[in-house]
């Protein structure tokens, strides 16, 4: 395993729906997560968020505040992921999967429990007040 890799995640909520992608390959393949990925060399973090969302969903976003960070250890990788709240510029455009995303959808917050989410996502979203810890999306 090499040293930690810096990655970003985008938390987009609109009309009580969360933007999710189903990973097509690599770590967490087949699981649902917020759009995101690695920060490229010499790339500003905010630019990485915008790029990753566009690549994985076809949507344009504005980066808002940093919500928090998480660490993930998967298949010989150590990721430090900075998760940002983002605003989708045109919520009437349906997400279209691309890059390593097999699917991209808006999911009602009340339906998150029906999806196989990456480990720790619900806890993180509760910790940063995106989800109500007593709400139906909780385990």
Backbone as numpy.savetxt, mean C-alpha at the origin, in Angstrom:
# Nx Ny Nz CAx CAy CAz Cx Cy Cz
21.51 -12.46 2.87 20.66 -11.28 2.87 21.55 -10.05 2.87
21.21 -9.11 2.01 21.93 -7.84 1.98 21.34 -6.92 3.04
21.79 -5.68 3.05 21.27 -4.73 4.01 19.83 -4.36 3.74
19.23 -3.60 4.63 17.83 -3.21 4.46 17.62 -2.42 3.18
16.44 -2.60 2.59 16.04 -1.86 1.40 14.93 -0.90 1.79
15.01 0.33 1.26 13.99 1.33 1.54 12.85 1.17 0.55
11.62 1.14 1.08 10.43 1.03 0.24 9.39 2.03 0.75
8.37 2.24 -0.07 7.28 3.15 0.29 5.94 2.45 0.08
4.94 2.94 0.80 3.57 2.48 0.63 2.66 3.68 0.56
1.53 3.51 -0.14 0.57 4.60 -0.33 -0.78 4.19 0.23
-1.24 4.92 1.23 -2.55 4.66 1.85 -3.53 5.68 1.29
-4.39 5.20 0.38 -5.40 6.05 -0.25 -6.77 5.61 0.23
-7.49 6.54 0.87 -8.85 6.27 1.33 -9.75 7.32 0.69
-10.84 6.84 0.08 -11.81 7.74 -0.54 -13.19 7.11 -0.39
-14.14 7.87 0.11 -15.51 7.39 0.29 -15.55 6.08 1.08
-14.78 6.03 2.17 -14.71 4.86 3.04 -14.25 3.60 2.30
-13.40 3.80 1.29 -12.79 2.69 0.55 -11.28 2.86 0.57
-10.57 1.74 0.62 -9.11 1.72 0.63 -8.62 1.16 -0.69
-7.63 1.80 -1.28 -7.03 1.31 -2.51 -6.07 0.18 -2.18
-6.32 -0.99 -2.78 -5.48 -2.17 -2.54 -5.01 -2.77 -3.85
-3.86 -3.43 -3.78 -3.35 -4.22 -4.90 -3.06 -5.63 -4.40
-3.29 -6.60 -5.30 -2.92 -7.99 -4.98 -1.57 -8.23 -5.65
-0.60 -8.58 -4.84 0.76 -8.78 -5.32 0.81 -9.95 -6.30
1.44 -9.73 -7.45 1.52 -10.75 -8.48 2.69 -11.69 -8.33
3.78 -11.22 -7.71 4.96 -12.06 -7.53 5.83 -11.48 -6.43
6.89 -12.18 -6.11 7.81 -11.72 -5.08 7.24 -11.90 -3.70
7.82 -11.19 -2.73 7.32 -11.29 -1.36 5.83 -10.96 -1.30
5.08 -11.76 -0.62 3.64 -11.58 -0.41 2.82 -11.78 -1.68
3.32 -12.55 -2.64 2.55 -12.83 -3.86 1.20 -13.42 -3.48
0.14 -12.92 -4.12 -1.21 -13.39 -3.87 -1.91 -12.69 -2.72
-1.18 -11.91 -1.94 -1.78 -11.20 -0.81 -2.08 -9.76 -1.22
-2.99 -9.15 -0.49 -3.42 -7.78 -0.75 -2.68 -6.80 0.15
-2.32 -5.66 -0.42 -1.60 -4.63 0.32 -1.91 -3.28 -0.30
-1.43 -2.23 0.35 -1.50 -0.91 -0.27 -0.44 -0.87 -1.37
-0.63 -0.04 -2.40 0.37 0.06 -3.46 1.70 0.55 -2.89
2.77 0.10 -3.47 4.08 0.55 -3.05 5.18 -0.33 -3.57
6.40 0.06 -3.22 7.56 -0.71 -3.64 8.85 0.00 -3.29
9.92 -0.48 -3.88 11.26 0.02 -3.57 11.48 1.45 -4.06
12.29 2.17 -3.29 12.76 3.49 -3.70 14.02 3.27 -4.53
14.07 3.89 -5.71 15.22 3.73 -6.59 16.35 4.66 -6.17
17.56 4.33 -6.58 18.73 5.14 -6.28 18.53 6.56 -6.79
18.81 7.54 -5.95 18.70 8.97 -6.27 17.26 9.43 -6.49
16.28 8.64 -6.07 14.88 9.02 -6.24 14.34 9.60 -4.92
13.77 10.79 -4.95 13.14 11.30 -3.73 12.00 10.37 -3.29
11.81 10.25 -2.00 10.82 9.32 -1.45 9.42 9.65 -1.97
9.04 10.91 -1.98 7.70 11.28 -2.46 7.53 10.91 -3.93
8.57 11.08 -4.72 8.50 10.70 -6.13 8.32 9.19 -6.27
8.93 8.42 -5.39 8.78 6.96 -5.41 7.33 6.57 -5.12
6.69 7.27 -4.20 5.28 6.98 -3.89 4.42 7.23 -5.12
4.58 8.37 -5.75 3.80 8.73 -6.94 4.05 7.70 -8.05
5.31 7.34 -8.28 5.66 6.39 -9.33 5.07 5.02 -9.06
5.21 4.53 -7.84 4.71 3.19 -7.52 3.20 3.10 -7.66
2.47 4.11 -7.21 1.01 4.09 -7.35 0.63 4.09 -8.83
1.29 4.92 -9.62 1.00 4.98 -11.05 1.31 3.64 -11.72
2.45 3.04 -11.38 2.83 1.76 -11.98 1.88 0.64 -11.60
1.44 0.61 -10.36 0.64 -0.51 -9.87 -0.85 -0.34 -10.07
-1.33 0.90 -10.21 -2.78 1.11 -10.30 -3.20 1.98 -11.48
-2.25 2.68 -12.12 -2.60 3.61 -13.18 -3.17 4.92 -12.69
-3.18 5.15 -11.38 -3.77 6.36 -10.80 -2.69 7.38 -10.44
-3.04 8.65 -10.55 -2.16 9.74 -10.15 -2.54 10.19 -8.75
-1.51 10.44 -7.93 -1.74 10.84 -6.54 -0.89 12.03 -6.16
-1.32 12.67 -5.09 -0.53 13.67 -4.39 -0.14 13.06 -3.05
1.11 13.20 -2.68 1.59 12.64 -1.42 1.27 13.62 -0.30
0.60 13.11 0.72 0.26 13.90 1.89 1.27 13.59 3.00
0.82 13.35 4.20 1.75 13.18 5.33 2.23 11.73 5.48
3.39 11.62 6.14 3.93 10.32 6.52 3.06 9.78 7.65
2.51 8.58 7.45 1.68 7.95 8.49 2.52 7.17 9.48
3.58 6.55 9.00 4.43 5.75 9.86 5.31 4.85 9.03
5.99 3.95 9.72 6.89 3.03 9.02 6.77 1.64 9.63
7.10 0.66 8.81 7.10 -0.73 9.26 8.34 -1.42 8.71
8.68 -2.52 9.32 9.75 -3.37 8.80 9.16 -4.70 8.41
9.63 -5.24 7.30 9.19 -6.55 6.83 10.42 -7.38 6.52
10.36 -8.63 6.92 11.43 -9.59 6.63 10.79 -10.72 5.83
11.11 -10.80 4.55 10.52 -11.80 3.66 11.58 -12.39 2.76
11.63 -13.70 2.67 12.44 -14.42 1.69 13.82 -13.80 1.49
14.56 -13.63 2.57 15.91 -13.09 2.47 16.00 -11.60 2.24
14.91 -10.88 2.43 14.91 -9.43 2.27 14.53 -8.76 3.58
15.06 -7.59 3.78 14.71 -6.76 4.93 14.27 -5.42 4.35
12.98 -5.12 4.46 12.43 -3.88 3.93 12.09 -2.94 5.08
12.44 -1.68 4.93 11.96 -0.61 5.80 11.01 0.19 4.91
9.72 0.19 5.29 8.68 0.76 4.44 8.11 2.02 5.10
8.20 3.14 4.38 7.61 4.39 4.83 6.23 4.49 4.18
5.19 4.55 5.00 3.82 4.60 4.48 3.27 6.01 4.58
2.78 6.50 3.44 2.25 7.86 3.34 0.77 7.84 3.01
0.04 8.80 3.57 -1.33 9.04 3.12 -1.22 9.75 1.77
-2.05 9.35 0.82 -2.05 9.99 -0.49 -3.48 10.36 -0.86
-3.59 11.34 -1.75 -4.87 11.74 -2.31 -4.87 11.37 -3.78
-5.86 10.58 -4.19 -6.00 10.22 -5.60 -6.64 11.40 -6.32
-6.04 11.82 -7.44 -6.50 13.01 -8.13 -7.84 12.83 -8.82
-8.10 11.66 -9.38 -9.38 11.44 -10.06 -9.95 10.10 -9.60
-10.83 10.15 -8.61 -11.37 8.92 -8.03 -12.44 8.29 -8.92
-12.81 8.95 -10.02 -13.76 8.35 -10.96 -13.08 7.38 -11.91
-11.75 7.44 -11.99 -10.99 6.53 -12.84 -10.77 5.23 -12.06
-11.21 4.09 -12.61 -10.99 2.84 -11.88 -9.51 2.45 -11.91
-9.02 1.85 -10.83 -7.62 1.42 -10.84 -7.42 0.31 -11.86
-6.25 0.30 -12.47 -5.90 -0.69 -13.46 -4.56 -1.31 -13.07
-4.52 -2.63 -12.82 -3.27 -3.24 -12.33 -2.15 -3.16 -13.35
-0.95 -3.00 -12.83 0.24 -2.97 -13.67 1.44 -3.32 -12.83
2.60 -3.36 -13.45 3.87 -3.69 -12.78 3.73 -5.04 -12.10
3.95 -5.12 -10.79 3.86 -6.43 -10.11 2.51 -6.65 -9.44
1.52 -5.80 -9.74 0.18 -5.96 -9.17 -0.68 -6.81 -10.10
-1.26 -7.88 -9.55 -2.15 -8.74 -10.33 -3.56 -8.15 -10.41
-3.95 -7.41 -9.38 -5.25 -6.74 -9.34 -5.10 -5.43 -8.58
-5.95 -4.48 -8.88 -6.00 -3.21 -8.17 -7.47 -2.83 -8.02
-7.90 -2.59 -6.78 -9.32 -2.33 -6.51 -9.48 -1.36 -5.35
-10.64 -0.71 -5.33 -11.08 0.05 -4.16 -11.91 -0.92 -3.31
-11.57 -1.07 -2.05 -12.26 -2.00 -1.17 -12.93 -1.20 -0.04
-14.24 -1.39 0.16 -14.87 -0.74 1.31 -14.16 -1.15 2.60
-13.93 -0.19 3.47 -13.24 -0.48 4.72 -13.93 -1.60 5.49
-15.25 -1.67 5.38 -15.99 -2.71 6.11 -15.78 -4.10 5.53
-15.21 -4.19 4.32 -15.00 -5.49 3.66 -13.56 -5.98 3.73
-12.67 -5.25 4.40 -11.26 -5.65 4.42 -11.05 -7.04 4.99
-11.90 -7.46 5.92 -11.77 -8.78 6.53 -11.97 -9.91 5.54
-12.52 -9.64 4.38 -12.74 -10.66 3.36 -11.52 -10.87 2.46
-10.49 -10.06 2.64 -9.30 -10.12 1.80 -8.13 -10.71 2.58
-7.28 -11.44 1.88 -6.06 -11.98 2.48 -5.00 -10.88 2.44
-4.98 -10.07 3.49 -4.09 -8.92 3.57 -2.71 -9.35 4.04
-1.69 -8.59 3.66 -0.34 -8.86 4.14 -0.33 -8.75 5.66
0.51 -9.54 6.28 0.62 -9.53 7.74 0.88 -8.12 8.26
0.13 -7.74 9.26 0.36 -6.47 9.94 -0.34 -5.28 9.34
-0.98 -5.42 8.17 -1.59 -4.24 7.54 -2.75 -3.70 8.37
-3.63 -4.55 8.84 -4.77 -4.07 9.64 -4.26 -3.39 10.91
-3.29 -4.01 11.58 -2.73 -3.40 12.80 -2.16 -2.01 12.51
-1.41 -1.90 11.41 -0.82 -0.61 11.05 -1.92 0.42 10.79
-2.93 0.04 10.00 -4.00 0.98 9.68 -4.78 1.40 10.92
-4.90 0.51 11.89 -5.53 0.88 13.16 -4.63 1.82 13.95
-3.32 1.53 13.97 -2.37 2.36 14.73 -2.33 3.80 14.23
-2.53 3.99 12.91 -2.46 5.34 12.35 -3.84 5.95 12.12
-4.85 5.33 12.76 -6.23 5.84 12.76 -6.89 5.88 11.38
-6.46 5.02 10.48 -7.18 4.87 9.21 -8.38 3.96 9.43
-8.21 2.95 10.28 -9.29 2.04 10.66 -9.62 2.20 12.12
-10.87 2.02 12.45 -11.32 1.97 13.84 -10.98 0.58 14.39
-10.19 0.51 15.47 -9.80 -0.80 15.99 -10.99 -1.66 16.42
-12.14 -1.09 16.61 -13.31 -1.87 17.02 -14.25 -2.12 15.84
-13.84 -1.65 14.66 -14.71 -1.77 13.49 -14.70 -3.15 12.87
-15.55 -3.38 11.86 -15.71 -4.69 11.26 -14.49 -5.18 10.49
-13.57 -4.29 10.11 -12.38 -4.74 9.37 -11.36 -5.40 10.30
-11.51 -5.21 11.59 -10.58 -5.83 12.53 -10.79 -7.32 12.56
-9.73 -7.97 12.96 -9.78 -9.43 12.97 -11.02 -9.86 13.65
